[in-house]
Amino acid sequence: EALTTAIRLEPKHADAHIAYGAYQAEVIDKVGGIVAGVTYGAKKDSAVEHYEKAIKLNPDSAIARIEYANGLIMLYGKAKLAEAQAVYEQAAACKPADAMERLDVERAKSELE
């Protein structure tokens, strides 16, 4: 509820979109799509939409791409592994604006090893 409220109040809050996409992906990964949808309102398409919205709102964000790649793997497994790999590569190519973003870029690079 807190994430949907944050998005409703501030629809351009990229981090809230990342978090909501991650929440849905993790719930689906843990309990399966049907239970996640019925019990928690989590849907694969919605998770992907929120990740993509976050990247559109903050196109230079490595962490948005890392979370998106992780989400693709949780949601689709091997079927989206190549796409997740491409998203990790995009994250690794991001130019960090500060020390925290530098750590995110390095994390993305480590996922590619």
N, CA, C and O atoms as CSV, one atom per row, in Angstrom:
chain,resi,resn,atom,element,x,y,z
A,1,GLU,N,N,0.817,-1.202,0.000
A,1,GLU,CA,C,0.000,0.000,0.000
A,1,GLU,C,C,0.853,1.254,0.000
A,1,GLU,O,O,0.529,2.226,-0.683
A,2,ALA,N,N,1.939,1.244,0.759
A,2,ALA,CA,C,2.793,2.429,0.829
A,2,ALA,C,C,3.362,2.776,-0.541
A,2,ALA,O,O,3.446,3.951,-0.897
A,3,LEU,N,N,3.751,1.770,-1.306
A,3,LEU,CA,C,4.312,2.040,-2.626
A,3,LEU,C,C,3.260,2.558,-3.595
A,3,LEU,O,O,3.522,3.496,-4.347
A,4,THR,N,N,2.088,1.969,-3.587
A,4,THR,CA,C,1.044,2.462,-4.489
A,4,THR,C,C,0.608,3.865,-4.093
A,4,THR,O,O,0.280,4.678,-4.957
A,5,THR,N,N,0.601,4.157,-2.804
A,5,THR,CA,C,0.274,5.517,-2.342
A,5,THR,C,C,1.355,6.491,-2.796
A,5,THR,O,O,1.041,7.580,-3.275
A,6,ALA,N,N,2.614,6.117,-2.654
A,6,ALA,CA,C,3.715,6.980,-3.088
A,6,ALA,C,C,3.616,7.272,-4.585
A,6,ALA,O,O,3.810,8.409,-5.015
A,7,ILE,N,N,3.317,6.254,-5.365
A,7,ILE,CA,C,3.193,6.436,-6.818
A,7,ILE,C,C,1.983,7.296,-7.158
A,7,ILE,O,O,2.042,8.123,-8.067
A,8,ARG,N,N,0.894,7.104,-6.433
A,8,ARG,CA,C,-0.304,7.917,-6.672
A,8,ARG,C,C,-0.023,9.382,-6.353
A,8,ARG,O,O,-0.442,10.275,-7.089
A,9,LEU,N,N,0.691,9.625,-5.249
A,9,LEU,CA,C,0.995,10.999,-4.835
A,9,LEU,C,C,2.094,11.633,-5.687
A,9,LEU,O,O,2.076,12.839,-5.935
A,10,GLU,N,N,3.044,10.822,-6.128
A,10,GLU,CA,C,4.168,11.330,-6.924
A,10,GLU,C,C,4.453,10.346,-8.062
A,10,GLU,O,O,5.369,9.529,-7.967
A,11,PRO,N,N,3.667,10.428,-9.137
A,11,PRO,CA,C,3.786,9.461,-10.224
A,11,PRO,C,C,5.143,9.454,-10.929
A,11,PRO,O,O,5.452,8.509,-11.655
A,12,LYS,N,N,5.949,10.485,-10.727
A,12,LYS,CA,C,7.261,10.542,-11.373
A,12,LYS,C,C,8.395,10.141,-10.426
A,12,LYS,O,O,9.557,10.452,-10.685
A,13,HIS,N,N,8.066,9.461,-9.343
A,13,HIS,CA,C,9.066,9.006,-8.377
A,13,HIS,C,C,9.652,7.684,-8.874
A,13,HIS,O,O,9.087,6.616,-8.639
A,14,ALA,N,N,10.788,7.769,-9.561
A,14,ALA,CA,C,11.381,6.594,-10.191
A,14,ALA,C,C,11.677,5.481,-9.188
A,14,ALA,O,O,11.425,4.310,-9.473
A,15,ASP,N,N,12.208,5.832,-8.024
A,15,ASP,CA,C,12.551,4.802,-7.035
A,15,ASP,C,C,11.321,4.058,-6.521
A,15,ASP,O,O,11.402,2.869,-6.212
A,16,ALA,N,N,10.198,4.738,-6.427
A,16,ALA,CA,C,8.963,4.067,-6.006
A,16,ALA,C,C,8.525,3.054,-7.069
A,16,ALA,O,O,8.034,1.975,-6.738
A,17,HIS,N,N,8.705,3.404,-8.331
A,17,HIS,CA,C,8.366,2.464,-9.410
A,17,HIS,C,C,9.292,1.254,-9.380
A,17,HIS,O,O,8.846,0.122,-9.565
A,18,ILE,N,N,10.589,1.494,-9.146
A,18,ILE,CA,C,11.539,0.380,-9.035
A,18,ILE,C,C,11.115,-0.543,-7.887
A,18,ILE,O,O,11.044,-1.761,-8.049
A,19,ALA,N,N,10.839,0.050,-6.746
A,19,ALA,CA,C,10.483,-0.739,-5.563
A,19,ALA,C,C,9.193,-1.519,-5.779
A,19,ALA,O,O,9.082,-2.667,-5.348
A,20,TYR,N,N,8.218,-0.905,-6.443
A,20,TYR,CA,C,6.949,-1.596,-6.659
A,20,TYR,C,C,7.121,-2.742,-7.669
A,20,TYR,O,O,6.531,-3.811,-7.508
A,21,GLY,N,N,7.918,-2.513,-8.691
A,21,GLY,CA,C,8.207,-3.596,-9.625
A,21,GLY,C,C,8.919,-4.742,-8.926
A,21,GLY,O,O,8.583,-5.907,-9.137
A,22,ALA,N,N,9.904,-4.416,-8.093
A,22,ALA,CA,C,10.649,-5.436,-7.357
A,22,ALA,C,C,9.753,-6.192,-6.382
A,22,ALA,O,O,9.860,-7.411,-6.246
A,23,TYR,N,N,8.875,-5.465,-5.709
A,23,TYR,CA,C,7.938,-6.107,-4.776
A,23,TYR,C,C,7.108,-7.161,-5.513
A,23,TYR,O,O,6.984,-8.300,-5.063
A,24,GLN,N,N,6.548,-6.761,-6.645
A,24,GLN,CA,C,5.701,-7.693,-7.390
A,24,GLN,C,C,6.504,-8.899,-7.892
A,24,GLN,O,O,6.042,-10.037,-7.805
A,25,ALA,N,N,7.703,-8.642,-8.416
A,25,ALA,CA,C,8.534,-9.738,-8.922
A,25,ALA,C,C,8.892,-10.722,-7.806
A,25,ALA,O,O,8.851,-11.936,-8.005
A,26,GLU,N,N,9.239,-10.197,-6.647
A,26,GLU,CA,C,9.615,-11.066,-5.532
A,26,GLU,C,C,8.430,-11.891,-5.028
A,26,GLU,O,O,8.584,-13.069,-4.709
A,27,VAL,N,N,7.263,-11.281,-4.956
A,27,VAL,CA,C,6.078,-12.018,-4.512
A,27,VAL,C,C,5.759,-13.134,-5.510
A,27,VAL,O,O,5.492,-14.268,-5.113
A,28,ILE,N,N,5.786,-12.812,-6.791
A,28,ILE,CA,C,5.502,-13.813,-7.819
A,28,ILE,C,C,6.536,-14.934,-7.760
A,28,ILE,O,O,6.189,-16.109,-7.885
A,29,ASP,N,N,7.786,-14.577,-7.573
A,29,ASP,CA,C,8.859,-15.569,-7.490
A,29,ASP,C,C,8.654,-16.504,-6.302
A,29,ASP,O,O,8.931,-17.700,-6.403
A,30,LYS,N,N,8.176,-15.976,-5.183
A,30,LYS,CA,C,8.045,-16.779,-3.961
A,30,LYS,C,C,6.782,-17.632,-3.925
A,30,LYS,O,O,6.833,-18.783,-3.489
A,31,VAL,N,N,5.641,-17.088,-4.377
A,31,VAL,CA,C,4.381,-17.819,-4.206
A,31,VAL,C,C,3.721,-18.230,-5.519
A,31,VAL,O,O,2.711,-18.934,-5.509
A,32,GLY,N,N,4.276,-17.802,-6.638
A,32,GLY,CA,C,3.689,-18.142,-7.930
A,32,GLY,C,C,2.721,-17.072,-8.404
A,32,GLY,O,O,2.200,-16.285,-7.614
A,33,GLY,N,N,2.496,-17.063,-9.695
A,33,GLY,CA,C,1.693,-16.024,-10.318
A,33,GLY,C,C,0.248,-15.955,-9.871
A,33,GLY,O,O,-0.271,-14.865,-9.631
A,34,ILE,N,N,-0.407,-17.085,-9.756
A,34,ILE,CA,C,-1.829,-17.085,-9.402
A,34,ILE,C,C,-2.045,-16.589,-7.982
A,34,ILE,O,O,-2.857,-15.693,-7.754
A,35,VAL,N,N,-1.327,-17.162,-7.026
A,35,VAL,CA,C,-1.467,-16.747,-5.630
A,35,VAL,C,C,-1.051,-15.282,-5.470
A,35,VAL,O,O,-1.700,-14.520,-4.753
A,36,ALA,N,N,0.033,-14.896,-6.142
A,36,ALA,CA,C,0.504,-13.511,-6.056
A,36,ALA,C,C,-0.544,-12.540,-6.575
A,36,ALA,O,O,-0.762,-11.483,-5.983
A,37,GLY,N,N,-1.186,-12.890,-7.665
A,37,GLY,CA,C,-2.207,-12.024,-8.239
A,37,GLY,C,C,-3.444,-11.920,-7.377
A,37,GLY,O,O,-3.954,-10.826,-7.137
A,38,VAL,N,N,-3.927,-13.056,-6.910
A,38,VAL,CA,C,-5.161,-13.073,-6.119
A,38,VAL,C,C,-4.946,-12.474,-4.731
A,38,VAL,O,O,-5.759,-11.674,-4.270
A,39,THR,N,N,-3.871,-12.851,-4.072
A,39,THR,CA,C,-3.634,-12.442,-2.695
A,39,THR,C,C,-3.005,-11.062,-2.569
A,39,THR,O,O,-3.384,-10.281,-1.696
A,40,TYR,N,N,-2.040,-10.759,-3.441
A,40,TYR,CA,C,-1.264,-9.521,-3.297
A,40,TYR,C,C,-1.451,-8.533,-4.440
A,40,TYR,O,O,-0.930,-7.419,-4.383
A,41,GLY,N,N,-2.175,-8.917,-5.459
A,41,GLY,CA,C,-2.369,-8.036,-6.605
A,41,GLY,C,C,-1.132,-7.896,-7.474
A,41,GLY,O,O,-1.049,-6.980,-8.292
A,42,ALA,N,N,-0.171,-8.793,-7.307
A,42,ALA,CA,C,1.078,-8.730,-8.063
A,42,ALA,C,C,0.897,-9.407,-9.420
A,42,ALA,O,O,0.382,-10.522,-9.506
A,43,LYS,N,N,1.325,-8.720,-10.474
A,43,LYS,CA,C,1.212,-9.231,-11.840
A,43,LYS,C,C,2.532,-9.022,-12.574
A,43,LYS,O,O,3.205,-8.009,-12.382
A,44,LYS,N,N,2.891,-9.978,-13.407
A,44,LYS,CA,C,4.132,-9.871,-14.179
A,44,LYS,C,C,4.149,-8.612,-15.035
A,44,LYS,O,O,5.115,-7.848,-15.013
A,45,ASP,N,N,3.071,-8.400,-15.792
A,45,ASP,CA,C,3.021,-7.234,-16.691
A,45,ASP,C,C,3.153,-5.929,-15.920
A,45,ASP,O,O,3.816,-4.997,-16.376
A,46,SER,N,N,2.532,-5.865,-14.769
A,46,SER,CA,C,2.605,-4.654,-13.956
A,46,SER,C,C,4.026,-4.427,-13.457
A,46,SER,O,O,4.512,-3.296,-13.475
A,47,ALA,N,N,4.693,-5.480,-13.014
A,47,ALA,CA,C,6.073,-5.350,-12.539
A,47,ALA,C,C,6.959,-4.795,-13.652
A,47,ALA,O,O,7.733,-3.864,-13.430
A,48,VAL,N,N,6.843,-5.367,-14.842
A,48,VAL,CA,C,7.648,-4.914,-15.983
A,48,VAL,C,C,7.334,-3.460,-16.315
A,48,VAL,O,O,8.243,-2.673,-16.579
A,49,GLU,N,N,6.061,-3.101,-16.304
A,49,GLU,CA,C,5.669,-1.714,-16.590
A,49,GLU,C,C,6.310,-0.740,-15.605
A,49,GLU,O,O,6.768,0.331,-16.003
A,50,HIS,N,N,6.345,-1.101,-14.333
A,50,HIS,CA,C,6.926,-0.208,-13.323
A,50,HIS,C,C,8.439,-0.093,-13.483
A,50,HIS,O,O,8.998,0.992,-13.322
A,51,TYR,N,N,9.105,-1.201,-13.798
A,51,TYR,CA,C,10.544,-1.116,-14.061
A,51,TYR,C,C,10.816,-0.199,-15.255
A,51,TYR,O,O,11.687,0.669,-15.199
A,52,GLU,N,N,10.064,-0.402,-16.327
A,52,GLU,CA,C,10.272,0.403,-17.534
A,52,GLU,C,C,9.947,1.876,-17.295
A,52,GLU,O,O,10.618,2.759,-17.831
A,53,LYS,N,N,8.936,2.135,-16.502
A,53,LYS,CA,C,8.589,3.521,-16.155
A,53,LYS,C,C,9.738,4.164,-15.379
A,53,LYS,O,O,10.092,5.315,-15.635
A,54,ALA,N,N,10.317,3.430,-14.439
A,54,ALA,CA,C,11.434,3.954,-13.650
A,54,ALA,C,C,12.610,4.309,-14.549
A,54,ALA,O,O,13.241,5.349,-14.361
A,55,ILE,N,N,12.904,3.466,-15.511
A,55,ILE,CA,C,14.019,3.737,-16.420
A,55,ILE,C,C,13.708,4.939,-17.301
A,55,ILE,O,O,14.594,5.738,-17.603
A,56,LYS,N,N,12.463,5.066,-17.710
A,56,LYS,CA,C,12.075,6.225,-18.511
A,56,LYS,C,C,12.196,7.513,-17.688
A,56,LYS,O,O,12.626,8.545,-18.205
A,57,LEU,N,N,11.817,7.448,-16.412
A,57,LEU,CA,C,11.897,8.618,-15.539
A,57,LEU,C,C,13.328,8.972,-15.157
A,57,LEU,O,O,13.653,10.146,-14.979
A,58,ASN,N,N,14.181,7.962,-15.031
A,58,ASN,CA,C,15.572,8.190,-14.647
A,58,ASN,C,C,16.472,7.359,-15.569
A,58,ASN,O,O,16.988,6.317,-15.163
A,59,PRO,N,N,16.656,7.818,-16.798
A,59,PRO,CA,C,17.363,7.014,-17.805
A,59,PRO,C,C,18.836,6.746,-17.503
A,59,PRO,O,O,19.430,5.862,-18.119
A,60,ASP,N,N,19.434,7.479,-16.582
A,60,ASP,CA,C,20.844,7.273,-16.256
A,60,ASP,C,C,21.048,6.381,-15.038
A,60,ASP,O,O,22.167,6.266,-14.537
A,61,SER,N,N,19.987,5.752,-14.559
A,61,SER,CA,C,20.049,4.968,-13.332
A,61,SER,C,C,20.519,3.534,-13.572
A,61,SER,O,O,19.844,2.750,-14.239
A,62,ALA,N,N,21.679,3.207,-13.020
A,62,ALA,CA,C,22.177,1.830,-13.089
A,62,ALA,C,C,21.320,0.917,-12.218
A,62,ALA,O,O,21.009,-0.206,-12.616
A,63,ILE,N,N,20.937,1.391,-11.034
A,63,ILE,CA,C,20.184,0.522,-10.117
A,63,ILE,C,C,18.813,0.169,-10.683
A,63,ILE,O,O,18.324,-0.938,-10.457
A,64,ALA,N,N,18.188,1.085,-11.412
A,64,ALA,CA,C,16.903,0.763,-12.037
A,64,ALA,C,C,17.076,-0.401,-13.006
A,64,ALA,O,O,16.234,-1.297,-13.067
A,65,ARG,N,N,18.155,-0.385,-13.750
A,65,ARG,CA,C,18.418,-1.464,-14.712
A,65,ARG,C,C,18.798,-2.775,-14.002
A,65,ARG,O,O,18.381,-3.854,-14.425
A,66,ILE,N,N,19.578,-2.679,-12.938
A,66,ILE,CA,C,19.934,-3.878,-12.181
A,66,ILE,C,C,18.680,-4.536,-11.627
A,66,ILE,O,O,18.496,-5.747,-11.755
A,67,GLU,N,N,17.822,-3.736,-11.012
A,67,GLU,CA,C,16.586,-4.284,-10.443
A,67,GLU,C,C,15.691,-4.866,-11.533
A,67,GLU,O,O,15.051,-5.898,-11.333
A,68,TYR,N,N,15.649,-4.201,-12.686
A,68,TYR,CA,C,14.850,-4.698,-13.807
A,68,TYR,C,C,15.388,-6.052,-14.272
A,68,TYR,O,O,14.620,-6.992,-14.474
A,69,ALA,N,N,16.701,-6.148,-14.441
A,69,ALA,CA,C,17.297,-7.419,-14.860
A,69,ALA,C,C,17.020,-8.520,-13.846
A,69,ALA,O,O,16.666,-9.638,-14.222
A,70,ASN,N,N,17.179,-8.211,-12.563
A,70,ASN,CA,C,16.870,-9.190,-11.517
A,70,ASN,C,C,15.406,-9.605,-11.591
A,70,ASN,O,O,15.074,-10.783,-11.460
A,71,GLY,N,N,14.537,-8.621,-11.802
A,71,GLY,CA,C,13.107,-8.900,-11.906
A,71,GLY,C,C,12.779,-9.792,-13.086
A,71,GLY,O,O,11.968,-10.710,-12.960
A,72,LEU,N,N,13.395,-9.538,-14.229
A,72,LEU,CA,C,13.153,-10.388,-15.403
A,72,LEU,C,C,13.495,-11.844,-15.101
A,72,LEU,O,O,12.779,-12.758,-15.509
A,73,ILE,N,N,14.587,-12.047,-14.387
A,73,ILE,CA,C,14.992,-13.413,-14.049
A,73,ILE,C,C,14.001,-14.036,-13.065
A,73,ILE,O,O,13.633,-15.202,-13.209
A,74,MET,N,N,13.569,-13.263,-12.069
A,74,MET,CA,C,12.596,-13.795,-11.106
A,74,MET,C,C,11.267,-14.106,-11.785
A,74,MET,O,O,10.637,-15.122,-11.490
A,75,LEU,N,N,10.847,-13.244,-12.684
A,75,LEU,CA,C,9.537,-13.394,-13.314
A,75,LEU,C,C,9.509,-14.451,-14.414
A,75,LEU,O,O,8.528,-15.183,-14.547
A,76,TYR,N,N,10.575,-14.533,-15.200
A,76,TYR,CA,C,10.554,-15.372,-16.403
A,76,TYR,C,C,11.641,-16.433,-16.469
A,76,TYR,O,O,11.623,-17.276,-17.365
A,77,GLY,N,N,12.582,-16.407,-15.543
A,77,GLY,CA,C,13.644,-17.406,-15.535
A,77,GLY,C,C,14.496,-17.381,-16.796
A,77,GLY,O,O,14.817,-16.312,-17.315
A,78,LYS,N,N,14.858,-18.550,-17.281
A,78,LYS,CA,C,15.753,-18.675,-18.430
A,78,LYS,C,C,15.175,-18.063,-19.701
A,78,LYS,O,O,15.926,-17.685,-20.601
A,79,ALA,N,N,13.863,-17.962,-19.785
A,79,ALA,CA,C,13.228,-17.416,-20.988
A,79,ALA,C,C,13.647,-15.970,-21.258
A,79,ALA,O,O,13.638,-15.533,-22.408
A,80,LYS,N,N,14.010,-15.229,-20.220
A,80,LYS,CA,C,14.396,-13.821,-20.382
A,80,LYS,C,C,15.851,-13.574,-19.967
A,80,LYS,O,O,16.238,-12.435,-19.707
A,81,LEU,N,N,16.646,-14.629,-19.906
A,81,LEU,CA,C,18.037,-14.495,-19.469
A,81,LEU,C,C,18.845,-13.598,-20.411
A,81,LEU,O,O,19.637,-12.777,-19.946
A,82,ALA,N,N,18.662,-13.739,-21.699
A,82,ALA,CA,C,19.398,-12.910,-22.660
A,82,ALA,C,C,19.004,-11.447,-22.515
A,82,ALA,O,O,19.856,-10.561,-22.577
A,83,GLU,N,N,17.711,-11.194,-22.323
A,83,GLU,CA,C,17.250,-9.815,-22.127
A,83,GLU,C,C,17.814,-9.237,-20.831
A,83,GLU,O,O,18.246,-8.085,-20.796
A,84,ALA,N,N,17.807,-10.035,-19.775
A,84,ALA,CA,C,18.369,-9.581,-18.492
A,84,ALA,C,C,19.856,-9.271,-18.656
A,84,ALA,O,O,20.344,-8.279,-18.113
A,85,GLN,N,N,20.569,-10.097,-19.387
A,85,GLN,CA,C,22.000,-9.874,-19.640
A,85,GLN,C,C,22.203,-8.524,-20.346
A,85,GLN,O,O,23.111,-7.770,-19.998
A,86,ALA,N,N,21.364,-8.232,-21.323
A,86,ALA,CA,C,21.469,-6.958,-22.046
A,86,ALA,C,C,21.200,-5.778,-21.123
A,86,ALA,O,O,21.835,-4.731,-21.247
A,87,VAL,N,N,20.261,-5.945,-20.198
A,87,VAL,CA,C,19.938,-4.875,-19.252
A,87,VAL,C,C,21.093,-4.677,-18.261
A,87,VAL,O,O,21.409,-3.543,-17.904
A,88,TYR,N,N,21.723,-5.773,-17.816
A,88,TYR,CA,C,22.919,-5.652,-16.968
A,88,TYR,C,C,24.022,-4.898,-17.719
A,88,TYR,O,O,24.718,-4.069,-17.133
A,89,GLU,N,N,24.180,-5.188,-19.015
A,89,GLU,CA,C,25.193,-4.494,-19.809
A,89,GLU,C,C,24.901,-2.995,-19.881
A,89,GLU,O,O,25.816,-2.174,-19.805
A,90,GLN,N,N,23.627,-2.645,-20.027
A,90,GLN,CA,C,23.241,-1.224,-20.027
A,90,GLN,C,C,23.588,-0.587,-18.684
A,90,GLN,O,O,24.097,0.532,-18.636
A,91,ALA,N,N,23.312,-1.298,-17.602
A,91,ALA,CA,C,23.615,-0.779,-16.258
A,91,ALA,C,C,25.113,-0.574,-16.089
A,91,ALA,O,O,25.547,0.435,-15.533
A,92,ALA,N,N,25.892,-1.520,-16.561
A,92,ALA,CA,C,27.347,-1.427,-16.440
A,92,ALA,C,C,27.918,-0.261,-17.243
A,92,ALA,O,O,28.993,0.251,-16.929
A,93,ALA,N,N,27.196,0.153,-18.278
A,93,ALA,CA,C,27.653,1.258,-19.127
A,93,ALA,C,C,27.190,2.630,-18.625
A,93,ALA,O,O,27.583,3.652,-19.187
A,94,CYS,N,N,26.371,2.665,-17.588
A,94,CYS,CA,C,25.877,3.940,-17.054
A,94,CYS,C,C,27.033,4.754,-16.472
A,94,CYS,O,O,27.976,4.202,-15.905
A,95,LYS,N,N,26.941,6.054,-16.622
A,95,LYS,CA,C,27.947,6.948,-16.062
A,95,LYS,C,C,27.480,7.372,-14.670
A,95,LYS,O,O,26.471,8.066,-14.547
A,96,PRO,N,N,28.201,6.962,-13.616
A,96,PRO,CA,C,27.753,7.281,-12.254
A,96,PRO,C,C,27.900,8.766,-11.930
A,96,PRO,O,O,28.878,9.409,-12.310
A,97,ALA,N,N,26.902,9.294,-11.219
A,97,ALA,CA,C,26.922,10.699,-10.808
A,97,ALA,C,C,27.528,10.874,-9.418
A,97,ALA,O,O,27.942,11.973,-9.048
A,98,ASP,N,N,27.579,9.783,-8.649
A,98,ASP,CA,C,28.124,9.867,-7.296
A,98,ASP,C,C,28.673,8.498,-6.885
A,98,ASP,O,O,28.646,7.545,-7.663
A,99,ALA,N,N,29.164,8.422,-5.664
A,99,ALA,CA,C,29.792,7.194,-5.180
A,99,ALA,C,C,28.811,6.023,-5.126
A,99,ALA,O,O,29.182,4.896,-5.452
A,100,MET,N,N,27.586,6.270,-4.725
A,100,MET,CA,C,26.592,5.200,-4.648
A,100,MET,C,C,26.293,4.641,-6.039
A,100,MET,O,O,26.216,3.427,-6.225
A,101,GLU,N,N,26.127,5.523,-6.996
A,101,GLU,CA,C,25.882,5.069,-8.362
A,101,GLU,C,C,27.093,4.319,-8.913
A,101,GLU,O,O,26.940,3.401,-9.719
A,102,ARG,N,N,28.278,4.701,-8.489
A,102,ARG,CA,C,29.491,3.986,-8.906
A,102,ARG,C,C,29.445,2.546,-8.408
A,102,ARG,O,O,29.816,1.622,-9.132
A,103,LEU,N,N,28.993,2.355,-7.179
A,103,LEU,CA,C,28.839,1.001,-6.632
A,103,LEU,C,C,27.811,0.206,-7.433
A,103,LEU,O,O,27.991,-0.988,-7.671
A,104,ASP,N,N,26.736,0.870,-7.845
A,104,ASP,CA,C,25.709,0.203,-8.659
A,104,ASP,C,C,26.290,-0.258,-9.993
A,104,ASP,O,O,26.029,-1.376,-10.437
A,105,VAL,N,N,27.078,0.607,-10.629
A,105,VAL,CA,C,27.700,0.253,-11.903
A,105,VAL,C,C,28.650,-0.928,-11.705
A,105,VAL,O,O,28.672,-1.849,-12.520
A,106,GLU,N,N,29.427,-0.904,-10.634
A,106,GLU,CA,C,30.350,-2.010,-10.358
A,106,GLU,C,C,29.579,-3.302,-10.080
A,106,GLU,O,O,30.019,-4.384,-10.467
A,107,ARG,N,N,28.450,-3.190,-9.422
A,107,ARG,CA,C,27.609,-4.364,-9.166
A,107,ARG,C,C,27.115,-4.957,-10.482
A,107,ARG,O,O,27.116,-6.175,-10.659
A,108,ALA,N,N,26.695,-4.095,-11.399
A,108,ALA,CA,C,26.236,-4.555,-12.705
A,108,ALA,C,C,27.367,-5.274,-13.440
A,108,ALA,O,O,27.150,-6.315,-14.059
A,109,LYS,N,N,28.554,-4.721,-13.369
A,109,LYS,CA,C,29.711,-5.347,-14.015
A,109,LYS,C,C,29.974,-6.719,-13.418
A,109,LYS,O,O,30.325,-7.656,-14.136
A,110,SER,N,N,29.806,-6.842,-12.109
A,110,SER,CA,C,30.049,-8.149,-11.469
A,110,SER,C,C,29.015,-9.187,-11.890
A,110,SER,O,O,29.305,-10.384,-11.898
A,111,GLU,N,N,27.828,-8.743,-12.236
A,111,GLU,CA,C,26.786,-9.677,-12.717
A,111,GLU,C,C,27.145,-10.246,-14.089
A,111,GLU,O,O,26.672,-11.315,-14.473
A,112,LEU,N,N,27.982,-9.522,-14.813
A,112,LEU,CA,C,28.363,-9.941,-16.157
A,112,LEU,C,C,29.542,-10.901,-16.172
A,112,LEU,O,O,29.835,-11.508,-17.202
A,113,GLU,N,N,30.211,-11.040,-15.056
A,113,GLU,CA,C,31.391,-11.914,-14.999
A,113,GLU,C,C,31.019,-13.366,-14.926
A,113,GLU,O,O,31.898,-14.226,-14.873
